[in-house]
């Protein structure tokens, strides 16, 4: 899957595709809160 599509899905809150590939990520962040916050923070830095 292209990185842009992955980022769009994760930013929208859909991280199922990420957790399927990484059991450690699924265990650490089962609801995707950390991943979503990281993407929002990164987007904020880019827009500055």
C-alpha positions in Angstrom: 0.0 0.0 0.0 1.4 3.4 -0.9 2.6 5.5 2.1 0.2 8.4 1.4 -2.8 6.0 1.5 -1.5 4.5 4.8 -1.2 8.0 6.2 -4.6 9.1 5.1 -6.2 6.0 6.6 -4.3 6.4 9.9 -5.1 10.1 10.1 -8.8 9.2 9.7 -8.5 6.8 12.6 -8.4 3.6 10.7 -5.2 1.8 11.9 -6.4 -1.8 11.3 -3.9 -2.1 8.4 -1.0 -1.0 10.7 -1.9 -3.3 13.6 -2.3 -6.3 11.3 1.4 -6.0 10.3 2.8 -5.2 13.8 1.7 -7.2 16.9 3.9 -4.9 19.1 2.0 -1.8 17.8 -1.4 -3.5 18.3 -0.4 -4.4 21.9 1.0 -0.9 22.7 -1.8 1.1 21.1 -4.9 -1.1 20.5 -7.2 1.9 19.8 -4.7 3.9 17.7 -4.7 6.9 19.9 -0.9 7.2 19.9 -0.6 6.7 16.1 -3.3 9.3 15.5 -1.8 11.8 17.9 1.6 11.4 16.3 0.2 12.0 12.8 -1.8 15.1 13.9 1.3 16.5 15.6 3.4 15.8 12.5 0.8 17.5 10.3 0.8 20.5 12.6 4.6 20.8 12.3 4.4 20.6 8.5 1.8 23.3 8.2 3.9 25.8 10.3 
